[in-house]
């Protein structure tokens, strides 16, 4: 036991000495940054997922919800009651709301929601009694004769709390203002502001007619939060739907019922995970370079220990414990830093989080520790542990005992463990594959290109007509081929991350923002009649609206594909069944609409008998280029061939269609028109439009557009915040790569100074070497970043990638500048150290 304590004391003294000498700080900082970046993302993701799972029932309004476009049979509610479940019914549909004649008679398209007893089963309604008044919590819906409305309804109709609102043939009193509705959801039925009423008053309105677009919801919940009871009812309901062959009936749970929140957060997570992956990869390179430099510095120390009788095992254990303590301490600091940073994500993404997150768990902390120790064990320990094999003869023969490359098994084990951890971090197969595979391939290309440049450099640069400083610099680079290749590869990898981050910020994130630009349309107007075309467009122009989408629209039902009749029974997915049972909105235009890209076939203007189909619809229905489609349009049978398949940007908030004809005129159709535009910020625009064209339906999606743009801004701020970790990790790699040859440079420059070389000449040699290596690394990194960015845009984030052709040139300039700056900071003592001191300590290779 005494020997153990004395051995541990020796390890601690050695650790303190190496730390004071600054030989472990770079390595510890790299581990700390990697752990902090990964842990911050893990803490946030873990809390978010656990919070969503906890509050799934509140977001749905129940444990299980049945949704249909027709009234559900009573069996579903009676079975739920028989199983001891609570039941609540809601009916939602769009309709026009009006103000009384004595209050202006303004009208507005609203989303009506009629709720029954017990609504909401999960969650609470937050209401207020007037503008500026405090919120109040309500556990049930409005009573008979009362209505609760969104603030936008009062503004559009110029009404106040206590006034009457007209819905069809009924008149209801506005009692409360809705501040938060737990199961609001998204979609066309919820684009417009909400009017909530009691289910008892629905019949008096006479609003539901045979052609009305209505959504019926039956929510069930266990009063005792019994998950098994809810799951049994879910299984029964799904089996009953299949047995009765009910169409357009869906069973919703959280994963399927609220996809809009999940998709937004998933996309944010991809960006955050990408930055964390880059930080971890860069940290691994920095740890590997720093540990090898550490091993080179301690060769003589280990040789002396061998002379004094220390065993291989004791020396290896001594350094393993030292590195283990450094790794554990760095990982703990990284976990603490990541824990603090994740609160920044919570603040930046506050409006996406409609619920209070649970307390942080222990899993992210354990994961961060595992990452830190894996980094150090896999990439830091192998060259250091080899110090135990340094022969005692190195005291005399200074060329002996240099660390060799790690054995293949050790290297494979380290890489496998690290890749597995990165795969867990990415939580996305494509993201992990593109980043990890792309970086690995880039490293091989960097090494190969550096070797080719060395070969060319030896042949091109000759002593005859070459300046002395350039000749010495080229010989310095050529004399250390292994070091040069390592340095160029490490510099290139660090610059790759930096350039990729810049490109992501300026191009990829910009493309994401442009998907819903600030001037995106916030009004959709449908049911415009052909004889109103000129008058409606003139009205828009008089209001200052000069840019708007304008397309004809005709309704038709798909009858057959390749002469084979279509029916819902032929498809397995609910979405495919719904598509073939409903009518399509067909349109035509000789010009390809903005935001549409042909991915198969060609868009030929004025091509007769041609159909252009949206890519998602083609996949859902199994349609292919060249298939024949038959539609029934107002009792007219129309056939055509699919000549193109389009990829549509549905997030652009523009007018888009599943099926289009590439013609400017379609005589068989009797269309109505749809318009999309950005409404001017003037009071009463919507009211004037409704009075001028009372038959049209004006859908205001301002709130949805504003919410999407707000979400994008928050996600981008969160990503940019985490970029700081990767930028720091990239600079660490640059610094480590440049300073890895510090001792060798010191000895070489000392010899040249002893032979008469001046400090100015040596400074020129060093600057030329750094500029050349940095410029080469910048070109390689920029080219790789463009390719990797394209792959991420194409396969992960689904954006169009169009980087500037000037990127490689700018990368070369930036790489040269960063390498020179890192060299000035890390190598500034090389030219200052006295020659005699250097020669006394020299260890020639």
Protein Blocks (a to p, Z undefined) as FASTA:
>chain_A
ZZmmmmmmmmmmmmmmmmmnopmmmmmmmmmmmmmmmmmmmmmmmmmmmmmmmmmmmmno
pabdcddfbdcdfklmmmmmmnopacdddddddddddddfknoopacddddddddehiaf
edcddddfbehiacdddfbdcdehiacddfklmmmnopaehiacdehjbccddfbdcfbd
fklogcjklmpccddddfklmmmnomacfklccddddddddfklpaklmmmmmmmmmmmm
mmnopghiacddfklmmmmlmmmmmmmmmmmmmmmmmmmmmmmmmmmmmmmmmmmmmmmm
mmmmmmnopafklmmmmmmmmmmmmmmmmmmmmmmmmmmmmmmmmmmmmmmmmcdcdddd
fklmmmmmmmmmmmmmmmmmmmmmmmmmpcfklmmmmmgoiacdddfklmmmmmmmmmmm
mmmmnopaklmmmmmmmmmmmmmmmmmmmmmmmmmmmmmmccklgcfklmmmmmmmmmmm
mlmmmmmmmmmmmmmmmmmmmmmmmmmmmmmmmmmgfklcfbdcehiafklmmmmmmmmm
mnopabdcdddddddddfbgghiacdfklpmbfklmmmmmmccdddddfbdcehiacfeh
jddehiahiacddfklmmmnopaehiacdddeehiacddddfbdcdddfknopacdfbdc
fbfbdfkbccdddddddddfdehklmmmmmmmmmbccddfklmmmmmmmmmmmmmmmmmm
mmmmmmmmmmmmmmmmmmmmmmmmmmmmmmmmmnopafklmmmmmmmmmmmmmmmmmmmm
mmmmmmmmmmmmmmmnopaddddfklmmmmmmmmmmmmmmmmmmmmmmmmmpcfklmmmm
pccZZ
